[in-house]
Amino acid sequence: MANDLSTRILPDLYGCCDHPGQWRSLLDQICEGLGARSAAVQIYRREGDFLSRRWQERDSYSHAHASQHDRWINNAENPRLALSEPNKSLAVLTDDERFGARSPQLAETRHRLAQVGLRGGTGILFEFEPSRYFSLILHRRIDDLVDSDRIDATFLREIGPHLLSLSRVVAKLQAADVAEAAIRSITDRLRAGILVCSKNGEVRWRNRAASEILASGASLTLGNGQLRGVSADSRHRLERLLSPACRDDMIATVFGSPGGSMVQAIAIPSSALEAGLAQGWGEEQDDVAMILIDPGQAPPLSAGHVMSLFGLTPAEAQLAIALSQGISLNSYADRRGISVGTVRIQMKRILEKTDSRRQADLVGKLYGSAIAQIYGHLH
């Protein structure tokens, strides 16, 4: 019976990788197939000599009686959560084997379970990542025969290798999701536009700056998810960026407009994107990554960031930013209500601190700095 059940549930088990909401129905199948009263799957993190629960799912019966189970056994006082030695094996243990027949922990566990009409339990616990543990534990009705524990143990031993594979796959998927979210958040902070498109110009992904640049009025635009040139010249430039003949090197071009707006674009070949990726698993794509720059858009420099990076005072940082925006010394002095002489003294100190010989050097260092490549605020 256990062997048949462990084979039958495999499709649903691995389906939990993409659909964790299926765990409850899977645990219901396990309870029904084995005749168990309760089943729970849990993820723990090791903290010293104890396990701290991070996630769990239960069968429908246990979920309906969660308040009682949590009061008596499914809490931080559960004796099973003490872990004196790391357990990296796939050993299946009953409470008798876990604690010892005369252990006070065994007596306490049995007492707690009896309060909710359960006995047992037979479970598997293993470390699938450093300090992260997976557990599947089964409990029987308090009046069930002890021999039924043998059936539960057989099932857990058969399903154990699959649980290990599943937990490692899910951990990798979760890590990839976290990394993707972090990368998306970081790229949305960049002032440079970044996008990935097909050879036909269909945009598959873009960051916030790319959306803003493509909406700036230059001759390269985005409509219905498609890159478009608004003139014959811009369409020719776009075709050149996307041309397979140009995929062995980076291609750069400029998209201008009669209104004076301009976008600089660099296309990176798909061969550079594929380095280190597994081949043959996905659809064959001839994608292009593009970097878009609006050279007419001054970076939104923050006085606090300029102070931190160059060691300037608040007044010096404000003047440095004003100079980078093309404001003259006289205009700045009038705006601040100070003398031009005072501004010149501040200017001299700024040049010394930034190791700049003249104002143009200062502006170049500000525009080329790390703080100029990101948006000035988090939101």
N, C-alpha and C positions, 0 to 999 in steps of 0.2 A: 504493500500500500504506500509506504513512504517513498519507495523508488518511483512508482508511477506518478505520485504527486509532484515530486521534485522535477521530473521531466515535463509534466504537463504545464507547470506554471512558468517555465523558462521564458517564453515570449513575453508574458506580462511582467516578469521580473525585470528583464532588460528594457522593457518599455518605460519603466520608472526613471530611466536615465533622462529622457526628454519630458516625461510627464510625471513629476513626483506626486501629483494628486491621485495617482493610481495605487499608491501604497496601501490605502485602507481597503480597497476592494481585493487587493492581492492577499493581505493579511486575513481577510474574511475567507478567502479560498483555502488558505493554510489551516485555519481553525476548523473549517468544515471538513476538509480532507483528512485531518488527523484526529478530529474529535476533541481538540483543545478548546478551552474556555476563553483564553486570552492570548493575544500575540502583540508584541510591540517591537518596533525597530527604532534604534536610537543612535545618534552620533554624540560622542563624548570627546572632551579635551582633557588630557592629563594635566593636573595641577598638583605638583608634589606627589604625594602618595594617594591621591584621590582623583576620581573621575567627575568632571563637571559636564552636565548635559547641555548640548548646544542645539539639538533638534530631535524631534521624535514624531512618530505616527503610530496609531494604534488601530486595532480592528474595531468594527462598529460597536460591539458589545462593550469593550473597554472604553471607547470614546463616550458612550452613553453613561457609563459609571465612572467617568474621569475624576469627579470630585472625591469620591470615596477612595479610589485607587491612589490619588495624589496625597490624600491625608495619611494613608497607612503605609504605602510601600514605594510609590513613585515620587520620591522626594530626596533631598540631600542627605537624609538620615538613613537611607537604604544601606544596609551593611555590605551589599555587593559592590558599592562604589569605592571601597577601600582597595587600593591596588599596590601591593608592596613591591611587585616586580613587573616590568613591562611584559606584556603578553603578545608576542608577534606570531604565534602559531594559530592554527585553525582548530584548536582543541574545543570539543563540546563537553560541557560540564553540567552536572546537576548541582543543586545546592549542597547535597551531601558530599560530593567530590570537591566542591569549591571551598567549603569551610571545614569539613571533617565531622564525623558522626557525633562527637561530643562537644562540639564548639558552641560557645554561648552565642556567637553570631548566627549559627544555624537555628538555634532555639528562638532567637529574636525574629529572624526572618520568617520562620513558620508561624509565629504568633501574629505578626503583621499581616501575612497573607490570609490567615484564618479569619481575620476581621472582615474581609471582603469575599469570603467564600472560595478562596483559591488555595492551591498548594503547588508545589514545584520549587522552582521552575528549572527547566532545561534550556540552556542558552549557549550561544556562541559569541565570543568576544575576541576581536583581533585588532591589531594596530595596522591601519592601511596607509597612513602617513605619519611622520614623526609627531608623536603626542596626540594623534587623532585616532579614535577608536570607533569601530562599528559593532553594534550589538543587535542580535535578534534573540528574543527570549520568549518562551512559551510557558503558559501556566495551565494547569488542569483544575477541574472542579475539585473541591475538597474531598468529595467522596469517590473520586475516580481511583481505579486500581493503580498501584505503584508500577505495575508492569507496563503501563502505557507510556511511562517515561522512556522506555527503550525504543518505542516507535518514534517518539519525538527526537531522540538523540540520533537515530539512524537517518531521519530526514535532514537534520541540521548538518550532519557530516556529508551527506550527498550534495546539499545545496551550498555548503561552505565555500568551495572554490569559486562558484559563480558570484557569491556575495562579495568576495574579495575583489574579483575582477570588476564587478559593478561599482563598488565603492571607489576604486581607483579611477575608473572612467569618469564617474560623476565629479570626483575631486578635480580632475583635469579640466572638465567642462566648466566647472564653477570658476576655476582659476583663469581660464580663458575669457569667461564673461567679465570677470573683475578687471582683467588686463585691458580688454576691449573698452570697457567703460572708462577706465583711467586714461587710455590713449585718446579716446574721443574728447574727454574733458580737457586734456592738455592741448590737443590740436585746436580746440575751440577758443583757447586763450591766445593763440598765435595770430599776429597781424597778417602774416602771409596766408594767402588762400591755397588750400590743398584739395585736390579732387582726384578721383580715379574714374576713368570713363572707358567705354569700349572703343574699338576702332571706328565705330560709326558715330561716336560722340555722345552715346547714351551714358549719362552720369550715374555711376553706381554708388558713389559716396562722396561727400564733400564736408568741409568744416564750415564754421560760421563765417569766417572771413571770405571764403570763396563765394558764398551766397551774396554777401554784401558787395564784393567787387564786381560780380557779374550783373548786379543790379545798379551799378554806378553810372550807366549811360555810355560806356565804351562800345565799340563795335563787336565785342564778343559778349553774347548774352546766353541766358538759360531759359528755355521755355518747354514746359511739359517734360522736364527731365532730360532735355536734349540740348547740347551745346550748339549754338547757331552763330554764324557771322551775318551781320546786317547789311553788308555790302559785298560786291564781287571780290574786292581785295581782301576783306576779312575772311570770307569763305575760303579763298585760296590759301591764306595763312593757316587757317584751321585745318584744312586738308593736309597741308604739309606737316603739321604737328602730329596728325593721326596716321600719316602714311606709313605702311609697313616697311617701305624702303628706307625709312629714317630711324628704324628701331635699334640700330647698333650704336647709337650715340645720342646724347642729349641735343635737343633742338630748341632754339630760342627765337622768339619773334615778339613784335609789338602790335597791339591792337589800339588804334587811335580812333578819334571821332571828330567831326566838324566842330563840336562844342569844346574841344580841347582836352577832354578826359582821355586817359591812356591806361592801358593794362599791359604789363610785361608778362610774358608767359614762357615757361620752360617745360618741355615734355620729356619725361624720363621713360625709357623703353621698358617694355614688359619683362625683358630678360633680367633687368636689374631687380624687378619685383619678385621674381620667382626663385631667387637664390635661397637655398636651404629648405624650400618647400617640398613636401612629398608630391611626387608626380603620379598621375593616373587616377587620382581619387575624385577630382572635380571636373567640371565641364572645361574643355579646352577654351581658353580665352586669350585674346591678344590685347590685353588692357594697357592703358597708358596712364601714368600718374602725371599730373600737372601741378606746377607751382605758379601762382598768380601774385603779382605785386602791383600795387597802385603807387607809382613813384610820386604822385602829386599829393598823397595823403601823409601829412606830418604825423609822427608818432605821438600819442597822447601821454607825454612824459609826466610823471608824478614827482612833485618836489621831494617827498619823503624818500622815494627810490633814488633820485639823483643825489640826495644827501648821503644815503647809505653807501652808494657805489663809489662816489668820488670824494667823500669826506668833506663836503661843503656845509656851510651854515645854512639855516633856512632862507636868509636873505640872498645868499649867494646862489642857492639852488633855484630860487624864483627868477633871478636875473639870468642864469644860464639857460633856463627854459625859454624865457622871453627872447633871448638872442637867437636861439635855435629856430624860433618862429619868425625871424626876420624883423623884429622890433628894434629900432635904433636906440642908442643910449639916451638921446634927448627925449624921445617919446616915452621911454621907460621912466626917466627921471620925472617927467611931467605927470605920468600916471601915478607914481608912488609918492609924489609931493616931496621929493628930495632933490638935492643939487646934482648937477651933472658930474661935479668933482667927486662926490661920494660914490656915484655909480662907477666912475672910472677906477676908483680905488678897489671897489668890489670886483670889477672886471679883472684887474691885475692879479688879485688873489686867486680868482677862479682859474686863470691861465696857469698860474704857478702850481696850484693843487692838481690840476688835470694834466700837467706837463704839456701844455699847448702853447705854441708860439704866437698864434693869432686867432681871431674869432672863427675863421673858417676851420681851423684844426679842432677847435672846441665843438663846433657843430657836427663835424665828422665823427668825433668820438661819441657824442651823445646819440647820433643816429645809428652808429654802428654798435652801440652797447647792447647788452642782453636785455635791459629794461625797455629798449625801443622795439623789441621784437614781439612784445606781448601787449595785450590790452591793459590799460592802467588800473583797472578795478576788477574785482572778482565777479561782480554781477553787472 
